[in-house]
Amino acid sequence: MSRISVTDAKRVFSELLNRAAYGDERIVVTSHGKPKAAIVSIEALERLKRLEETVAVIEADREEGEAGETLD
């Protein structure tokens, strides 16, 4: 995973977008040395969304199961 400052990212933004979109590279943008955001491909974002949805379903099932156990 690459890291780049906000200042440098502004200068080469188009290049960063292409690296993320076509090279599936994940680029962390930093401000004052601290991670602020990331540039990722649409495919990576969609994978993350699906993962979040899966985790939400698993957590809901777990909570439902735990609630059922305490009611008995």
N, C-alpha and C positions, 0 to 999 in steps of 0.2 A: 504494500500500500504506500503510495507516494504522499508526501506532505509538501505543501506550498503555502506561503504567506498570502494574505489577502492582497497586499500590494503587488506581489509578483503574479498572482492569479488574474488580476485585472489586466495586466499587460498581455497575457497569453491565454485568455479565456477561451477563445475559439479552439485553440490547440487542446486545451484540457477537455473541452466537450467532445472533441473527436476521439481523444484517447479513451474516455469513458464509454462513449457510444460504440466505437468500432473495435477497441482493444479490450473491452470489459475491464478496464482499469478502475480502481477505486482511489480517489484522490481526496485527501483530507486537507481542508483549507484552515489555516491557523491565523489567529490574531493575537499578537503579543506572545507568541510561542505556545498558545493553548488552542486545542482543536475547537473550531467553531461550527463547521459544517462539512459535508462531503459531497463530492460530485460522483455520481454513479450512473450507469446505463439504465434505461427504462426497464430492461430485462431484470437487472439486479433489484430495482425498486419493486417490481412485480413479485419477484421471489420473496422479498422481505414482507410484502403485504400478505402473501399466502401463508408465510410462516407465522406472522402475527395472528391471522385468522385461525390457524390450526391451534396455536397456543391458547387463544381465547376459548375455543371449543373444549380443549382438554381441561382448562381451568374451570369452566362452567360445569363440565361433567363431574369433576372432582368435588366441587362445592356442593353440587346436587347430591352426590353420593354421601358426602360427610353430613349433610343436613338430614338425609334419610336415616343414617345410622343413629343420630341423636334422638330422632323422634320415636324410635322403637322402644 
